[in-house]
Amino acid sequence: MEDTSPIVTIQPSEDKHPCSNQKYGSVSHETAEGDIPSADAGIKSSKRAYVAVAVLCYVNLLNYMDRYTIAGVLPSIQNYFRITDSTSGLLQTVFICSFMLLAPAFGYLGDRYNRKVIMVAGMIAWIVTTLGSSFITEEYFWVLVLMRALVGTGEASYCTIAPTIIGDLFIGSQRSVMISFFYIFIPVGSGLGYILGSKIASVTGDWHWALRLNPILGVPGLLLLVFLMPNPPRGASETQGSVCIEHTSYLEDVKYLLRNRSFVWSSLGVTAMAFVTGALAFWTPTFLSRARVKQGIMPPCVKEPCDPSDSLIFGVITVVTGIMGVFVGTAISRKLRDRLPSADPIICAVGMLSSSPCLFLAIVLAGTSIPVTYTFIGIGEVLLSLNWAIIADILLYVVIPTRRATAEALQIMVCHLLGDAGSPYLLGMISDVVSKLQATSLEWRFHSLEYSILICPFIGVLGGLFFLFTALYIKEDRRAAEVLAIGMAGRAGRRSESLGQFDA
């Protein structure tokens, strides 16, 4: 069988750093200024490593705030541009599609070139396109669609690379904790997107201003990346900073990942989760607004800005339940992982399978009781949020360091291609088709969206099954990744010793 293992090489001792200038296959104990190569002395005790995680968390917060700001003001956008549900869903679909298609390219670059430079360039593109999308007038809806697609460029460059940097700064339980802090800003950012977006639109009377806050907050994020973000050697945490593993070809990386059963099955589980969370995140505030109209609690919106109450409430629920879910999931994982090697995928499976009936009840009861609906949404979101940090941790410990950015990119591409790239548009399209049966009925307009959203709980059950399959292979695949990394370090150490004897 062809050997596709990464190669460890020795660089001359006069090099300042083994991973400088992206030639990162080497062994050395010297460090360049700004790198954090040691897992013990240089990482665990380094304040800069924690500052780096804080910066990554801030930018992650902004990314998800921007992603769901449009969902928070969607009724106003629908009135402004006079668009249908399916066309509205297109705004999210084009963003996710560009994000998905560009992720493999940034994954390739992230495993081979300076990750800090890539993230900074992506952040600049994100600020420019996000700000530009806030100046679109009602005659140019297609420009808004184009700008939302371009926003995905910036996010693709960041989301594929940021987790791999955390993986190179920390290891073991410290890595799990740092990853949980990073991923907790997915629900927090999403919730703040609803809250701030709807609030700013309500205060200013113009939904365009809701899109301007995120790029303004992005400017200090860009400066933080430039001045405070290190570019640690790949695999620094596993090899104690002494070994840098040389990359292999992209084709070899992909073959390795496709043979990694834990990676494949967990990626399918993430895909199902992305379908559910993407569809619900985009449509839930609008769905609940229509439920209030159906119950006679409020009149239909005919002029923007529309009533933001459901976006505000849903945003608060998303923030609170997201924080609870991520911390509870991480705590359970840390407690069970040593005793039960397959604990992580089992927790993910339980989260998906148990959230599905809660979401089903929330959807079918929305037409009769808004408080009960919010209760079941809250429980369902807590259970779904158990998975955010655990999923990322699984990828980091079943994939070797020099293939993690590629793995992140491929997982992003698959989960968005089959998940949330199409789910908002698909649900909107189904709603449009069903609503034509009684086109003039406001109550039927609620039911049309209700029937389309009911797809989500069943996809959630499928995702739970995928995580159960992951549990069958996780122990073996994790051990294989550890052995490979240890083998690379040992081989490098022997070569270094031989070279020293030769020089003597």
C-alpha positions in Angstrom: 0.0 0.0 0.0 1.2 3.5 -0.9 2.6 5.4 2.1 0.9 8.7 2.4 2.3 9.6 5.8 3.6 13.1 6.4 7.4 13.4 6.1 9.6 14.8 8.8 12.9 16.4 7.7 15.8 18.1 9.4 16.6 21.7 8.7 20.1 23.1 9.2 20.7 24.4 12.7 21.3 27.9 11.5 17.6 28.4 10.6 15.9 30.7 13.0 12.8 28.5 13.2 11.9 25.2 11.7 8.5 26.4 10.5 9.6 29.8 9.3 8.5 30.9 5.8 6.2 27.9 5.6 8.9 25.2 5.2 7.7 23.5 8.3 9.1 20.0 8.0 12.0 20.2 10.4 13.3 19.6 13.9 14.6 22.4 16.1 14.3 23.8 19.6 14.9 27.4 18.5 12.0 29.7 18.0 11.3 32.7 16.0 9.9 35.8 17.6 6.1 35.5 17.7 5.8 31.7 17.5 4.6 29.5 20.3 6.2 26.2 19.7 6.3 24.4 23.0 3.3 22.7 24.4 4.6 22.9 28.0 6.8 26.0 28.4 5.6 27.9 25.3 1.9 27.2 25.2 0.4 26.2 28.5 2.1 29.0 30.4 2.0 31.6 27.6 -0.4 34.5 28.1 -0.2 35.1 24.3 -1.8 31.7 23.6 -4.8 32.7 25.7 -4.9 36.2 24.1 -4.9 34.5 20.7 -7.9 32.4 21.7 -9.7 35.5 22.9 -9.1 37.3 19.6 -10.3 34.2 17.6 -13.4 34.1 19.8 -14.2 37.8 19.1 -13.9 37.4 15.4 -16.0 34.2 15.6 -18.7 36.2 17.4 -18.7 38.8 14.6 -19.0 36.1 11.9 -22.1 34.6 13.4 -23.6 37.9 14.3 -23.4 38.9 10.7 -24.7 35.5 9.5 -28.0 35.9 11.4 -28.5 39.6 11.3 -30.5 39.2 8.1 -32.7 36.6 9.7 -33.4 39.1 12.5 -34.8 41.7 10.1 -36.1 39.3 7.4 -39.8 40.5 7.5 -38.6 44.0 6.9 -36.4 42.9 4.0 -39.3 40.9 2.5 -41.5 44.0 2.6 -38.7 46.3 1.3 -37.9 44.2 -1.7 -41.3 42.6 -2.1 -39.9 39.0 -2.2 -41.3 35.6 -1.5 -40.2 33.0 1.1 -38.1 31.1 -1.4 -36.4 34.2 -2.7 -35.7 35.3 0.9 -34.1 31.9 1.6 -31.8 32.6 -1.3 -30.0 35.3 0.7 -28.8 32.6 3.1 -28.2 30.0 0.4 -25.9 32.1 -1.7 -23.8 33.1 1.3 -23.5 29.5 2.4 -22.7 28.3 -1.1 -19.8 30.7 -1.6 -18.6 29.8 2.0 -18.8 26.1 1.1 -17.1 26.3 -2.3 -14.2 28.4 -1.1 -13.5 26.4 2.1 -11.5 23.7 0.4 -9.2 26.3 -1.3 -8.6 27.9 2.1 -8.1 24.6 3.7 -5.4 23.8 1.2 -3.7 27.1 1.8 -4.1 26.8 5.6 -2.2 23.6 5.7 0.7 25.1 3.7 1.0 28.8 4.1 0.9 31.5 6.8 -2.4 31.2 8.5 -2.3 34.6 10.0 -1.9 36.3 6.6 -4.8 34.3 5.2 -7.1 35.2 8.0 -6.2 38.9 7.8 -6.9 39.0 4.1 -10.2 37.2 4.6 -11.2 39.7 7.3 -10.6 42.6 5.1 -12.7 41.1 2.3 -15.5 40.4 4.9 -15.5 44.0 6.2 -15.7 45.5 2.7 -18.4 43.2 1.4 -20.6 43.3 4.5 -20.4 47.1 4.7 -21.2 47.3 1.0 -24.3 45.2 1.3 -25.8 47.7 3.7 -26.2 50.4 1.0 -28.4 48.4 -1.4 -31.6 50.1 -2.5 -34.9 48.4 -3.4 -34.3 48.3 -7.2 -31.1 46.2 -6.8 -32.0 43.1 -4.8 -29.7 41.1 -7.1 -26.8 43.2 -5.8 -27.7 42.3 -2.3 -27.7 38.6 -3.3 -24.2 39.1 -4.9 -22.8 40.9 -1.9 -24.1 38.2 0.5 -22.3 35.6 -1.7 -19.0 37.6 -1.5 -19.3 37.8 2.3 -18.8 34.0 2.3 -15.2 34.6 1.1 -14.1 36.2 4.3 -15.8 33.6 6.6 -14.4 30.7 4.6 -10.8 32.0 5.1 -11.4 32.2 8.9 -13.6 29.3 9.9 -11.3 26.7 8.2 -8.2 27.9 9.9 -9.0 29.3 13.4 -9.7 25.9 15.0 -6.4 24.5 13.7 -4.5 27.3 15.4 -6.2 26.5 18.7 -5.3 22.8 18.1 -1.6 23.9 17.7 -1.6 26.1 20.9 -3.2 23.6 23.3 -3.5 19.8 23.8 -5.7 17.5 25.9 -8.2 18.9 28.3 -6.9 22.4 27.8 -7.6 22.1 24.1 -11.2 20.9 24.9 -11.8 23.9 27.1 -10.4 26.4 24.6 -12.4 24.8 21.8 -15.5 25.1 23.9 -14.9 28.8 24.5 -14.4 29.3 20.7 -17.5 27.4 19.7 -19.7 29.0 22.4 -19.6 32.1 20.3 -21.6 30.3 17.5 -24.9 30.5 19.5 -23.9 33.7 21.3 -23.1 35.4 18.0 -26.2 34.0 16.3 -28.4 35.3 19.2 -26.8 38.7 19.2 -27.3 38.9 15.4 -31.1 38.6 16.0 -31.1 40.9 19.0 -28.9 43.7 17.7 -30.1 43.5 14.1 -33.8 43.8 15.0 -33.2 46.4 17.7 -31.1 48.7 15.5 -33.6 48.4 12.6 -36.4 49.3 15.1 -34.5 52.3 16.5 -33.3 53.7 13.2 -36.4 52.8 11.2 -34.1 51.4 8.5 -33.0 47.7 8.3 -29.8 48.8 6.4 -28.3 50.0 9.6 -28.5 46.5 11.1 -26.0 45.4 8.5 -23.5 48.2 9.3 -22.8 47.4 12.9 -20.8 44.2 12.2 -18.2 45.7 9.8 -17.7 48.6 12.2 -17.0 46.1 15.0 -14.8 44.1 12.5 -12.2 46.9 12.3 -10.8 46.4 15.8 -11.0 42.6 15.2 -8.8 43.1 12.1 -6.3 45.1 14.2 -6.3 42.4 16.9 -5.5 39.7 14.3 -2.6 41.8 12.9 -0.9 42.6 16.2 -1.8 39.9 18.6 -2.3 36.7 16.6 0.7 34.2 16.5 1.3 31.7 13.7 2.3 28.5 15.7 4.1 25.6 14.0 1.7 22.9 12.8 1.6 20.1 15.4 3.4 22.2 18.0 1.2 21.0 20.9 1.5 17.3 20.0 5.3 17.4 19.4 6.2 19.7 22.2 7.3 22.3 19.6 10.3 20.2 18.5 8.9 18.7 15.4 7.3 20.2 12.4 5.7 17.7 10.0 6.0 18.3 6.3 2.8 18.4 4.2 1.9 15.9 1.6 0.0 16.4 -1.6 -3.6 17.5 -1.5 -4.8 14.2 -3.1 -3.0 12.2 -0.4 -4.6 14.3 2.3 -8.1 13.7 0.8 -7.4 9.9 0.5 -6.3 9.9 4.2 -9.5 11.7 5.3 -11.8 9.5 3.2 -10.3 6.4 4.9 -10.8 8.0 8.3 -14.2 6.5 9.3 -14.7 8.7 12.3 -14.1 11.8 10.2 -16.6 10.6 7.5 -19.4 9.6 9.8 -19.0 12.6 12.1 -19.0 14.9 9.0 -22.4 13.4 8.0 -23.7 14.0 11.5 -22.5 17.6 11.3 -24.3 17.9 7.9 -27.6 16.8 9.4 -27.1 19.2 12.3 -26.2 22.1 9.9 -29.4 21.4 7.9 -31.5 21.6 11.1 -29.8 24.6 12.7 -29.5 26.5 9.5 -33.2 26.2 8.5 -34.4 26.9 12.0 -32.1 29.8 12.6 -33.2 31.5 9.4 -36.9 30.9 9.6 -37.9 30.6 13.3 -38.4 34.4 14.0 -40.5 34.8 10.9 -42.4 31.6 11.7 -43.3 32.8 15.2 -44.3 36.2 13.9 -46.8 34.5 11.6 -48.0 32.3 14.5 -48.8 35.5 16.4 -50.8 36.8 13.4 -52.6 33.5 13.2 -53.6 33.7 16.9 -54.7 37.3 16.5 -52.0 38.6 18.9 -50.7 41.1 16.4 -51.6 42.4 13.0 -49.6 41.3 9.8 -46.6 43.5 8.9 -47.3 45.7 5.9 -44.6 48.3 6.4 -41.0 48.0 7.6 -39.7 48.0 10.3 -41.8 45.0 11.4 -42.3 44.1 15.0 -38.9 42.8 16.2 -40.2 41.0 19.4 -39.8 37.4 18.1 -36.3 38.1 16.8 -35.4 39.6 20.2 -36.8 36.7 22.2 -35.4 34.1 19.9 -32.0 35.8 20.1 -32.0 35.8 23.9 -33.0 32.1 24.0 -30.3 31.3 21.5 -27.6 33.0 23.5 -28.6 31.5 26.9 -29.3 27.9 25.6 -26.1 28.0 23.5 -23.9 28.9 26.5 -25.6 26.2 28.6 -25.4 23.6 26.0 -21.7 24.1 25.1 -20.6 24.1 28.7 -22.7 21.1 29.7 -21.6 19.1 26.7 -17.9 19.9 27.3 -18.2 19.1 31.0 -19.9 15.7 30.3 -17.3 14.9 27.6 -14.4 15.6 30.0 -15.9 13.5 32.7 -16.7 10.5 30.5 -13.9 10.5 27.9 -11.3 8.7 30.0 -13.8 5.9 31.0 -15.7 5.7 27.8 -13.5 6.3 24.6 -16.6 6.7 22.4 -18.2 9.2 24.8 -17.9 12.2 22.4 -19.9 10.9 19.5 -22.4 9.3 21.9 -23.1 12.7 23.5 -23.6 14.2 20.0 -26.0 11.4 19.1 -28.0 11.8 22.3 -28.1 15.6 21.7 -29.5 15.1 18.2 -31.9 12.3 18.9 -33.4 14.0 22.0 -33.7 17.4 20.5 -35.8 16.2 17.6 -39.0 15.5 19.5 -38.6 18.8 21.3 -38.4 20.7 18.0 -41.3 18.7 16.6 -43.5 19.7 19.6 -42.4 23.3 19.3 -43.4 23.5 15.6 -46.8 21.8 16.0 -47.8 23.8 19.1 -46.8 27.2 17.7 -50.3 27.9 16.3 -51.9 27.5 19.8 -49.3 28.6 22.4 -46.3 30.8 21.9 -44.9 30.3 25.4 -45.0 26.5 25.1 -43.3 26.8 21.8 -40.5 28.9 23.2 -40.1 26.4 26.0 -39.6 23.5 23.7 -37.3 25.5 21.4 -35.2 26.3 24.4 -34.9 22.7 25.5 -34.2 21.6 21.9 -31.5 24.3 21.4 -29.7 23.2 24.7 -29.6 19.6 23.4 -28.3 20.7 20.0 -25.7 23.0 21.5 -24.2 20.0 23.4 -22.4 19.2 20.2 -20.7 22.4 19.0 -17.4 22.1 20.8 -17.4 18.3 20.9 -17.7 18.0 17.1 -14.6 20.3 16.7 -12.6 18.4 19.3 -13.4 15.1 17.5 -11.9 16.4 14.3 -8.8 17.7 16.0 -7.9 14.4 17.7 -8.7 12.0 14.9 -6.8 13.9 12.2 -3.1 14.6 12.3 -2.0 18.3 12.5 -0.9 18.9 8.9 -4.2 17.8 7.5 -6.6 19.5 10.0 -7.2 22.7 7.9 -8.0 20.4 4.9 -10.3 18.3 7.1 -12.1 21.4 8.4 -12.5 22.7 4.9 -13.9 19.4 3.6 -16.3 19.0 6.5 -17.5 22.6 6.0 -18.0 21.9 2.3 -20.0 18.7 2.8 -22.1 20.0 5.8 -23.0 23.2 3.9 -23.5 21.5 0.5 -26.0 19.0 1.9 -27.0 21.0 5.0 -27.7 24.7 5.5 -26.7 25.8 2.0 -30.0 24.5 0.7 -32.3 24.1 3.8 -33.4 27.8 4.1 -34.2 27.9 0.3 -35.8 24.5 0.3 -38.1 25.3 3.2 -39.0 28.6 1.6 -39.8 26.9 -1.7 -42.0 24.3 0.0 -43.7 27.1 1.9 -44.4 29.0 -1.3 -45.8 25.9 -3.0 -48.1 25.1 -0.1 -49.2 28.7 0.4 -50.6 28.8 -3.2 -53.4 26.4 -2.1 -55.0 29.3 -0.2 -53.0 32.3 -1.4 -55.1 34.9 0.4 -55.3 33.3 3.8 -53.0 34.7 6.5 -53.6 31.5 8.6 -52.6 29.3 5.7 -49.5 31.4 5.2 -48.5 30.3 8.7 -49.4 26.7 8.1 -47.4 26.6 4.8 -44.2 27.5 6.7 -45.1 25.2 9.5 -45.4 22.2 7.2 -42.1 22.9 5.6 -40.2 23.3 8.9 -41.5 19.9 10.1 -38.8 18.4 7.9 -36.1 19.4 10.4 -36.9 17.0 13.4 -36.6 14.0 11.0 -33.3 15.2 9.6 -32.2 15.5 13.3 -32.9 11.8 13.9 -30.8 10.9 10.9 -27.9 13.0 12.3 -28.1 11.1 15.6 -27.7 7.8 13.8 -24.6 9.1 12.0 -23.0 10.0 15.3 -23.8 6.5 16.6 -21.9 5.1 13.6 -19.0 7.4 14.5 -18.9 5.9 18.0 -18.1 2.5 16.5 -14.7 3.7 15.1 -13.7 6.7 17.2 -11.3 4.8 19.6 -9.4 3.1 16.8 -9.1 6.2 14.7 -8.0 8.4 17.6 -5.3 5.9 18.5 -4.2 5.7 14.9 -3.7 9.5 14.7 -1.8 9.5 18.0 0.5 6.7 16.9 1.2 8.5 13.6 2.1 11.8 15.4 4.3 10.0 17.9 5.9 8.0 15.1 6.7 11.2 13.3 8.2 12.8 16.4 10.3 9.7 17.2 11.6 9.4 13.6 12.5 13.1 13.7 14.3 12.7 17.0 16.4 9.7 15.7 17.3 11.7 12.6 18.3 14.7 14.7 20.5 12.4 16.9 22.1 10.8 13.9 22.8 14.2 12.3 24.4 15.4 15.5 26.7 12.3 15.6 27.6 12.9 12.0 28.5 16.5 12.6 30.6 15.5 15.6 
